[in-house]
Amino acid sequence: MNSSAEKARRKWPYGGRGGARAAKMVTAVTTLVMLCAATTPAAAARRPAWSLAPWADLFGDHRRPKLRRAALPPSVPLPKPRPAEAPAKQPDKPKLTKQTPAETEKPAEQAAPAPPPPPSACRLALTEEIAIAPSIPDIHGSGNCGGEDLVRLEAVVLPDKHRVQVKPPATLRCKMASAIADWIRTDMTPLAKDLGSVISDLDNFDSYDCRGRNGVAGAILSEHGRANALDVRALKLANGQSIALTDRTVSRDLRESVLHSACARFTTVLGPGSDGYHEEHIHLDLMERHNNYKICQWDVWDPLPQVAPLLPAARPIEAPPREVAAKSDAAKPDAAKPEPAKPDTAESKPSRPNSAESKPPMKKRRYDRRF
């Protein structure tokens, strides 16, 4: 298709004037765009993204936020100086921050241990002049086992400074250890003196033991589990003699004296005849019960005979001679023969089946009992 300016003018009568005007407008727009793009890169970087459009300055943009400046006072007053009589400023407390497990364990190891509690009245009274009983840490075992104010009773010191060794040493509460020491010093020492000697050892069968009563699994917690009981088997004297509290060869009066003294001091005393578990030792404890109820079960058996009766006793003088007794036994079968049966008559009475006449007589036999 052939076209030219002349043909265009003929086709569009206003083409010449309209084309010049359009060219002027294009030139003006191009100049404005170049002026807007002539800004420095630093200024363009400070301006927001929406203001970099080339038409933003030409036509304006109503999205631009309006900045408000607060009116500042002509002069800012300074704070007053701190008065001299004001208290000293406390240092700021350190802020608590979440610590890792490793950091948490480290201060615990470096922390100082808590101070021990003050000694009890029993601990102050149980001095080395009465017993050798050093204090030991409290025990907190499973199932309410253990206790507080515990001592290790190693020996009881008599008034003459002689020591009664506790073998093995007993782990007890202070009150129980004090009661054992008082019992040995006050009651057992005079008994040993009557025997012409002095007590040297106390045979400790059991003290602290976390278990049920009588060692039965699942039973009520024993006082041994509370360190409030002691099992005693014997008291040994310095001359080598031993007083076994359950031995029937020991004098009955001596064992009864030990029984009365123990039942007067302890709330529970169990020995032979109590429950079958204390046939070889004596159980002592200070169990607290309602209305201060006490239990004292200990059967003091009679001493066994020195010589066992191996032979039968001698025949008494008033007994008949053996020959006569033998003849009388031999004559009894002849006399016991039944008489011949008589014919029944009308006057005879009917026999009773349960009468003595219908039963044959029994033959008596004599046995010699031997032991």
Buried (B, 14 or more C-beta within 10 A) or exposed (E): EEEEEEEEEEEEEEBEEEBEEEEEEEEEEEEBEEEBEEEEEEEEEEEEEEEEEEEBEEEEEEEEEEEEEEEEEEEEEEEEEEEEEEEEEEEEEEEEEEEEEEEEEEEEEEEEEEEEEEEBEBBEEBEEEBBBBEBEEEBEEEEEBBBEBBBBBBBBBBEEEBBBBBBEBBBBBBBBBBBBBBBBBEBBBEBBEEBEBBBBBBBBBBBBBBBBBBEEEEEEBBBBBBBBBBBBBBBBBBEEBEBBBBBEEBEEEBBEBBBEBBBEBBBBBBBBEBEEEBEBBBBBBBBEEEEEEEBBBBEBEEEEEEEEEEEEEEEEEEEEEEEEEEEEEEEEEEEEEEEEEEEEEEEEEEEEEEEEEEEEEEEEEEEEEEE
